Amino acid sequence: GGLGKTTLVANVYEQEKINFTTHAWIVVSQTYGLVDLLRKMLRKIGDQEHSHSQLMDLDTHDLEVKIKERLSGGNCLFVLDDVWNREAYTQIMDVFQNLQACRVIITTRQEHVAALAQPRHQLKLKPLEHNDAFNLFCRKAFYNRMDCKCPQNLEKLANAIVDRCQGLPLAIVSIGGMLSSLPATEYVWNETYNQLRGELANNDHLHAILNLSYHDTPGELRNCFLYCALFPE
């Protein structure tokens, strides 16, 4: 998590979707349901014939037939984001059969899911090298300074914080964004770094940084976040 899989694919999707008559971005996640997934697909590709209640009455077979009808005769681009099980694709791949101009992109953390694609069609992201990670951090933490340059007196702390992020873009932009709103002094940054080390004692690197960002937000925003977290993913 946090390597930038979804961000990278979103960039490609936004550039390329204009070249397809039909396109859809579908978040699958761990707790997907087959019928719900097919309903979501049908709605995303522009089904105007069925109301919400009518869609609820369609079973798996009916939904697959409707989707095939909508996709026939054109070209389509689908993104299945955050896929955790191979079945999330294998159970619906029938709707893509015999569509020569159909492209499906899958993002996943699981190697057995990535293996659905031919090896030459697999792209495995790696953490950022330190120089790239440091540059990204500075662009977030010092966005309001000339050339986003890190002050000399904070360079040592900045490098230590970046090292803790282990090259994960999500972690880097999260803590960089948090520090951008704090005074750029050694005392404040050192306090933040010590808090981060305390979080790391109980969490992995990404969760530690997200926890630190969460605790730094105002109380009413924390309550709002917790309220939203009650809902299914």
Secondary structure, 3 states (H helix, E strand, C coil): CCCCHHHHHHHHHHHHHHHCCEEEEEECCCCCCHHHHHHHHHHHCCCCCCCHHHHHHCCHHHHHHHHHHHHCCCCEEEEEECCCCCHHHHCCHHHHCCCCCEEEEECCCCHHHHCCCCHHHCCCCCCCCHHHHHHHHHHHHCCCCHHHCCCHHHHHHHHHHHHHCCCCHHHHHHHHHHHHCCCCCHHHHHHHHHHHHHHHCCCCHHHHHHHHHHHHCCHHHHHHHHHHCCCCC
